[in-house]
Structures are given as structure tokens and as C-alpha cells.
Amino acid sequence: MILFELLFLDSPYSEIENSYEITQNIIAGVPPVQPITLSPEYQQYVDLFQTCTASSPAARPTSRNLVEMIKQLPDKKRHSAPHATKPSSPAPLTPRAKEEEVFINPLYNIETKL
């Protein structure tokens, strides 16, 4: 399921609000809905996810098979995700008065008074 989250940037079964229904889907072998259609360059990753989450344990790869499948995935040095961006550097900290404490979230560059 971690691979699902990495591929789709969403939690598996996020379309279902009731945890009981999620449990019933898992027990029944119903796979999570893919919230978006990925470009063909990600198909090998989607196939890996689907193989690893097959409803029949016999259809799932062994650890040894899984290692071989991962070795066959595109080399990350040659292929990079089109949506991947390098995070910008955080804004420099500015001096503040002692009575005012401010937290600067470096990810979003947002100041929050504490």
C-alpha cells in the first residue's frame, strides 16, 4: 500500500469514508480504486503494485521474485518523475523582538506566531 501512496499521492480506499466498508473490501479482495490515470511511463510500477496485492496469495510474488521485479524497474538515474521538483531553500531568518516568538515553516515559507 505504500507503493499505492507513492504512485497516486493518496491513501488506498480514500474514496470510502467508513472504515468498516474498507475492511470488508480488503477481506473480499477488492483492490483500492486508482484515483488517477498515470502516464504510461509508470505502468511498470502500477503492474508491480497490482501483482503484490493480488487477492490470491499464490499469485503474489515471492521475496526473491520481488527483488528481481524491482531490478527490472526503470533506473532512477535515467528516469525522473515529471512532477518531482527540487524544494526551494527556506527564507533566511530575520531577528525578532524577544517577546514575539515566530515559527517559520521552511516547506511553505509561512510564519506562525507562537
C-alpha positions as CSV (number, residue, x, y, z in Angstrom):
1,M,0.0,0.0,0.0
2,I,3.0,2.3,0.4
3,L,3.6,1.9,-3.3
4,F,0.0,3.0,-3.9
5,E,0.5,6.2,-1.9
6,L,3.7,6.9,-3.7
7,L,2.2,6.4,-7.1
8,F,-1.2,8.2,-6.6
9,L,-0.3,10.6,-3.8
10,D,-3.4,9.4,-2.0
11,S,-4.3,6.7,0.6
12,P,-5.8,3.4,-0.6
13,Y,-9.6,3.3,-0.2
14,S,-9.7,7.1,0.4
15,E,-12.9,7.2,-1.6
16,I,-14.6,5.2,1.2
17,E,-15.4,7.1,4.4
18,N,-16.5,4.1,6.6
19,S,-13.6,2.0,8.0
20,Y,-16.0,-1.0,8.2
21,E,-16.5,-0.8,4.4
22,I,-12.7,-0.6,3.9
23,T,-12.3,-3.7,6.0
24,Q,-15.0,-5.5,4.1
25,N,-13.4,-4.6,0.7
26,I,-10.0,-5.9,1.9
27,I,-11.5,-9.2,3.1
28,A,-13.4,-9.6,-0.1
29,G,-10.2,-8.9,-2.1
30,V,-11.5,-5.7,-3.7
31,P,-8.5,-3.6,-4.7
32,P,-8.4,0.1,-4.0
33,V,-9.6,2.4,-6.8
34,Q,-6.8,4.1,-8.7
35,P,-7.8,7.8,-8.2
36,I,-6.0,9.0,-11.3
37,T,-4.7,7.5,-14.5
38,L,-0.9,7.6,-14.6
39,S,1.1,8.2,-17.8
40,P,2.5,5.0,-19.5
41,E,6.0,5.6,-18.0
42,Y,4.6,4.5,-14.6
43,Q,2.9,1.3,-15.9
44,Q,5.6,-1.0,-14.6
45,Y,5.1,0.4,-11.1
46,V,1.3,0.0,-11.3
47,D,1.8,-3.6,-12.5
48,L,4.1,-4.2,-9.5
49,F,1.5,-2.9,-7.2
50,Q,-1.2,-5.0,-8.7
51,T,0.9,-8.1,-8.6
52,C,1.8,-7.6,-5.0
53,T,-1.8,-7.0,-4.0
54,A,-3.3,-9.9,-5.9
55,S,-6.3,-11.4,-4.0
56,S,-4.8,-14.9,-4.2
57,P,-1.6,-15.3,-2.1
58,A,-0.3,-17.8,-4.7
59,A,-0.4,-15.1,-7.4
60,R,1.7,-12.8,-5.4
61,P,5.5,-12.7,-6.0
62,T,7.9,-14.4,-3.5
63,S,10.6,-12.2,-1.9
64,R,13.1,-13.4,-4.4
65,N,10.7,-12.7,-7.3
66,L,10.0,-9.3,-5.9
67,V,13.7,-8.4,-5.8
68,E,14.0,-9.4,-9.5
69,M,10.9,-7.4,-10.4
70,I,12.3,-4.3,-8.7
71,K,15.6,-4.7,-10.6
72,Q,13.6,-4.6,-13.8
73,L,12.1,-1.2,-13.0
74,P,13.4,1.9,-14.8
75,D,16.7,3.2,-13.4
76,K,16.0,6.3,-11.4
77,K,19.2,7.9,-12.7
78,R,17.9,7.8,-16.3
79,H,14.2,8.5,-15.5
80,S,12.8,11.0,-13.1
81,A,9.3,11.8,-12.2
82,P,7.9,14.7,-14.2
83,H,6.1,16.1,-11.2
84,A,9.3,16.0,-9.0
85,T,10.7,19.4,-8.2
86,K,13.6,20.4,-6.1
87,P,12.3,22.2,-2.9
88,S,13.3,25.8,-2.7
89,S,15.6,26.9,0.0
90,P,13.9,28.3,3.1
91,A,13.8,32.0,3.6
92,P,16.5,33.4,5.9
93,L,15.5,34.0,9.5
94,T,15.1,37.6,10.5
95,P,15.8,39.0,14.0
96,R,12.7,39.3,16.2
97,A,11.8,41.1,19.4
98,K,12.2,38.8,22.4
99,E,8.6,38.9,23.4
100,E,7.5,37.7,19.9
101,E,8.2,34.1,19.1
102,V,7.6,33.1,15.5
103,F,7.9,29.7,13.8
104,I,8.8,29.7,10.1
105,N,7.7,26.6,8.3
106,P,10.5,26.0,5.8
107,L,8.4,23.9,3.5
108,Y,5.8,26.6,2.8
109,N,7.7,29.6,4.0
110,I,4.8,30.6,6.3
111,E,5.3,32.4,9.6
112,T,3.2,31.4,12.6
113,K,3.2,33.4,15.8
114,L,3.6,31.2,18.9
